[in-house]
Amino acid sequence: MKFRAIDLTLAAMFAALMAVGGNITAWMPALVFGSVPVTLQTFFCILAGLLLGSRLGAVSMIVYTLVGLAGAPVFAGFSGGPSIIFKPTFGFILSFILAAYVAGKILELAKKPSLPVFFTASFAGLIVNYFVGTTLLYAALTNWAAVDGVTYLGTWKGMLLFLPKDIILTAVTAVISPRIYKAVSKNRRTSNSNAA
């Protein structure tokens, strides 16, 4: 697939938004409720899939992941570098790629993207994010992290703390996406016409 300049710009923009979203509490400490920091990574990940489409949305998440693995402090807690691969939460970083792809693909398969379709695509992305991330978290905790007494169900119970925040943000994503989607699609078509 050939990407145009506007596509690469949008992919880079969402990679940057993921870095900001993962560390939003550094600028807004009030967004830490108890011990739970509010991050916007799932929000931006799903939004990337909806606005950029399945392939470009996934590419933007791959760019984000590769930039972080190269050492840039773009992951949560301003972390980065290849050592992140061995952290139990790395599975969630990988899940962003698939979540963006799934959200974008569902929207692409719809003949007329309506609000219910945006909701379906958004929450499908959230489900993928949680399923892949939590499953890989459990695998990491029970294998190379070698944490005793960890169960798959217990790992899911631990994720319930974050779920209400992500459900709310996913609903917000679905609500605000249709208008932005039209604007982005129009700009991409205009750019394509000018390039031709």
N, C-alpha and C positions, 0 to 999 in steps of 0.2 A: 504494500500500500504506500502510495506517495503522499507525503504530507507537505502542505504549503506553508508559507512563512507565518500566516495567521494561526495555523494549527500548532506549529511549534511554539509560537508566542503564548497561546492559550495553555498548552501543556506545561510550559515553564511557569506560567502564572499560578496554575493549580498546585504545582510542586512547591512553590513558594508559600502559597496559602496553607498547605499542609504543615509546613514548618512553623508558621505563625500559630496555626490552630493547635498544634501539639504543645505549645509553650505560652498560651494565652494568659495563664495565671502569673507569668513573670511580669506582665504589664498590668494585670488586673487581679491582685491577690484576693480580692473579695469573692472571686469565683471558686475558691476552695471551700467546700462545705464539709466541715469536720475534717476527715482525712481524705475526702474524695475531691480531686481537682476536676474542674470542668474543662475538658478539651473539646476542640471543634474538628478533630480529624475525621471522624465518621461523617460529620456534616459535609465537609469539603470533599471527601472521597465520593460520597453518593452524588453530590452536586456535579462533580467532574464527569461522572458517568452519564448523568442526565443531560448536561449541556454540551459535552464534547462527543458523546456517542461511546459505544462499547470499546472500540479499538483505541481511539485517541485518549479516552478517559483512563483506560488501563495503562497506556503509555505514560501519561502524566504521573501515575502512581509508581510506575517502574523508575521513572526519572528521579522522583523523590527518594525512592529506596536506594538507588545507586549513588546519588549524591551523598546520602547519609552514610552508606557503607564506605564511600571514599574518604570519609573523615569530617565532612561538614557537620556542625552541631545542629542538625535539623530535626532530630527525633525528640520525643518528650524528655524534658529535663535537660535540654540542650546537649544531648548525647549524640555521638556519631562514631564511625569507625567500624571495621570488620568484627570487632569483639562483640558487637550488638547481636550477632548471629547466635551467640551462645546464651543470650538472656532469654528467660522463659517467655517474655512478652513479644519476642520477635515475630511470632506467628501472627500477631495482629497487624504488624507492618505488611506482611505478605498478604494478609486477607484483604487489605485495601485494594490491591490490584484486581482481585477477583470480584470484589464487591462493586467496584466502579464498572467493571465489564458487564456484570449481570444487570445492574441498574440501567445501563445504557442499552443493552441488548433488548430488554423488555420494552423499552420506549421505542426502539427501532422497529420492533415487530408489530407495533400498533399502527393501524392505518391512519387514525386520527388521535394523536396524543391528547387525551382529555385529563381532567383533574384526577379521576379515579385511576387512570393509567399511571400518572405520576406518583400517586400514593402506592400503588402496587409495586412499581419499579423501585421506589425509595425503600419500602419496607423489605422487599426481596434483598436489596443490597445490605440492609441492616442485619437480616437473618444470616446472610453469607458471612458478613463481618464477624458476627458472634460465633457462628458454628465453626468456621475455620480457625479463628483466633483462639477460642476456648479449647478446642480439640488439640491444637498444637501447644497451647499452654499446659494442658494436662500431660501431654507426651513429654514436654520438656521437664516438668516438675518430677515426673516419675522415672525419667531416664537420666540425662546428664546432670540435672540439678539434684537428683537423688533425695528428694524430700519425702520423709516417711509419713505414712498415714493419709496420703492424698488419694482421693477417689474422683472419678469423673463427675459424679453427681455433686460432690463437694466443691469441685472447681466451678461448676455451673452456679452453685449457690453463691459463691464469692462474686460472681459477675452480676448478680442481681442488684448489687449496690449501684452499679453504673447504668443499669437498664432504663430506669425512669428518665434520666437525663437524655439518653440516646433516643428513646421513643419520642420525646418532646421535640428534640432537634430534627429528627427524621420527618416528623409531621410538618415542621416549619419548612424544611427543605422542599417537601412535596407542594406546599402551598405557594411558596415564592417562585418555584422553578418555571411554571408555564410562561409567564411574561418574559423572564430572562431568556428562556429557551428560544422564544420567537425572535428576540433581538439578536442573540448570538447566531442563530441560524441564518437570519437575514444578512448579517455582516459577513459570515463565511461565504454565502452565495454571491454577495457583491464582490468580495475579494477574488472569488473564483472567476467571475465574469470579467473582471478587470485584468486578471492574469491571462485569460484566454485572448 
